[in-house]
Amino acid sequence: MENNNLSKHQYFYSVGLSYKKADAEIRGKFSLDALAKTRLLEQAKEEGIESLIVTSTCNRTEIYGFAEHPFQLIKLICENSQGSVEAFQKVGFVYKNQEAINHMFRVGTGLDSQILGDFEIISQIKTSFSQSKSLGLASNFMERLVNAVIQASKKIKTDTEISSGATSVSFASVQYIMKNVEDIGNKNILLFGTGKIGRNTCENLVKHTKNEHITLINRTKDKAEKLAGKLNLIVKDYSELHLELQKADVVVVATGAQNPTVDKAILNLKKPLLILDLSIPKNVNEDVQELDGVTLIHMDYLSQLTDETLENRKKHIPAAEAIIEEIKEEFNVWTKGRKFAPTIHALKEKLNAIKTSELNFQSKKIADFNEEQAEIISARIIQKITTQFANHLKDDDTMVDESIEWIEKVFKIGLAAK
């Protein structure tokens, strides 16, 4: 019972920050690359945290995990990123127990995404869980919760139209370019960075602009060549970036660099230039706006562009929420049973100890004492008593924590550990 008692002081938290209160610059400071995530998990293990997962995307950095106090988790984020505790206090959030569970369901099903119905985050949650599990940082509770969120995500995707229509940051960027650049089919477009957003943007550019003057540059040239091969585009070396910037009418920057790679000094312009920075952290220095003819658009602005597709998606929120409630209820029933199971088990052991002591006493006092019959009768009585308590704890109106405490107090279960 000692471990069970200890767990009472551990709470399930979700801590982090997202696009809702933190702008791109702040999110960039708190972002965690693959190495930082690994360091964070290893530090958590060293500090005695038994179960947590961490996600970091362009729109959010979050930890879901068990701790005595949320600061233990906030500290992990701050010490493994460029963010500070002071900054976190201004823009961060802390959800506890049921609120934290609710939050994970909304995030994993796209209801909390910057673009409603964007399901990309669920793959991040899956990957994060796998990494935590490989390091021994995923409890049964966490595994069950992540699986429930995945189940809800799949069902919402299948049974509703909340993710219907083409809308994403990459699609919004192409829409912006087409609305704001005349004769886009004949303009020179440079795409710098071929990660996931870069690839999606590139595919949308080819599909919607019919432009044959798109050039790709990536630090790792073979990645750019792989994408260019599929779409029949031009690839240039990273060393030629400054030259290609001069030729371009439109530049889309979508790299994973931690510091700006495009700034005022690298630009030697002879014509207007539209730059779209789709990177988190920002990869285009704000000083480019000091140059005449330069327009800089960032991801946050593009994410605010709502169209008919997004408006239509909102109609499906109630159906998605109903699915979440259904699956969450199943998870909560499992959690409730898991919570009181150790107490019922301990109660049964306590009653069995009382029974054994009493049968030993009576067998010495009563002549011809039928111990076998007494054993059968008392075992049935114990089963009925523990079933009665279990049914009480299962009841929706029962305050489980208080009832468990009362049972443990009355039957002196685990008091020695307190």
Helices and strands as residue ranges (DSSP letters): H 2-7, E 11-18, H 24-30, H 34-46, E 52-56, E 60-67, H 71-79, H 85-91, E 93-96, H 98-108, H 120-134, H 140-159, H 169-180, G 184-186, E 189-192, H 196-209, E 214-217, H 221-231, E 234-236, G 238-240, H 241-247, E 250-253, G 264-266, E 273-277, G 286-290, E 294-298, H 299-303, H 308-314, H 317-365, H 371-394, H 400-410, G 415-417
